[in-house]
Amino acid sequence: MIEYKMMEGQSAAFDGETLVGVCQFKDEGKTRVIDHTAVDISTRGKGVAAELVKMVVEDAIAKKLTVDPQCSYAAAMFDKNPEWILYRKGRKI
């Protein structure tokens, strides 16, 4: 069973004691920059990366930050979650 944790600068997924995925970010003023998402090959296709990005975005929203998804996976997640558009840095409505 995968366990998810918010940590300093990243959300992380663990299978027992083994780290199996991360979504890394840095907060720059009022913007959270997501710059890297990666999961172990054993967890691909199981929604682990999506959950990691979701955790980072929801945490940013709770802190009233905009999000700059520089990582291609995180950017694709914004396309799949239109409810996040108001929180995307540089959004065009």
C-alpha positions in Angstrom: 0.0 0.0 0.0 1.4 3.4 -1.0 1.6 6.1 1.7 1.8 9.7 0.7 3.6 12.5 2.7 4.1 16.2 2.3 7.7 17.1 3.1 9.8 20.2 2.8 10.0 21.0 -0.9 8.3 17.8 -2.1 5.4 15.4 -1.8 6.6 11.8 -1.5 5.2 8.3 -2.0 6.4 5.3 0.0 5.8 1.6 -0.4 6.7 0.6 3.1 10.1 2.1 3.7 10.9 2.5 0.0 10.6 5.9 -1.7 8.7 5.2 -5.0 7.8 8.8 -6.1 8.3 12.5 -5.6 6.9 15.8 -6.8 9.4 18.5 -6.1 8.7 22.2 -5.8 10.0 25.5 -4.5 8.1 28.4 -3.2 9.2 31.7 -4.7 7.2 34.5 -3.1 3.5 33.9 -3.8 4.2 31.3 -6.4 4.9 27.6 -6.0 7.1 26.2 -8.8 6.7 22.5 -9.5 9.9 21.5 -11.3 10.1 17.7 -11.2 7.8 14.7 -10.8 9.1 11.1 -10.9 7.9 7.7 -9.9 9.5 4.3 -9.8 8.8 2.1 -12.8 7.0 -0.3 -10.5 4.3 2.3 -9.7 3.8 3.8 -13.1 0.2 3.8 -14.4 -1.2 3.5 -10.8 -2.0 7.2 -10.2 1.0 7.8 -7.9 2.3 10.7 -9.8 -1.1 12.3 -10.1 -1.7 12.0 -6.4 1.7 13.6 -5.7 1.0 16.6 -7.9 -2.5 16.9 -6.5 -1.1 17.1 -3.0 1.4 19.8 -3.9 -1.3 21.9 -5.8 -3.9 21.5 -3.0 -1.3 22.6 -0.4 -0.4 25.6 -2.5 -4.1 26.6 -2.9 -4.5 26.3 0.9 -1.6 28.7 1.3 -3.1 31.1 -1.3 -0.2 30.6 -3.7 -0.3 30.5 -7.5 1.3 27.5 -9.1 3.8 27.5 -12.0 3.9 23.9 -13.3 7.3 23.8 -15.1 7.4 20.0 -15.0 5.7 18.6 -18.1 3.7 16.1 -16.0 2.4 18.8 -13.6 1.5 21.0 -16.6 -0.5 18.1 -18.1 -2.3 17.6 -14.8 -3.5 21.3 -14.9 -5.0 20.5 -18.3 -6.8 17.5 -16.8 -8.1 19.5 -13.8 -9.7 22.7 -15.1 -10.8 23.6 -11.6 -7.2 24.5 -10.9 -7.0 27.2 -13.7 -7.6 30.0 -11.2 -4.4 29.0 -9.4 -2.1 28.7 -12.4 0.5 31.4 -12.7 0.1 33.4 -15.9 -3.4 31.9 -16.6 -5.3 33.2 -19.6 -9.1 33.3 -19.1 
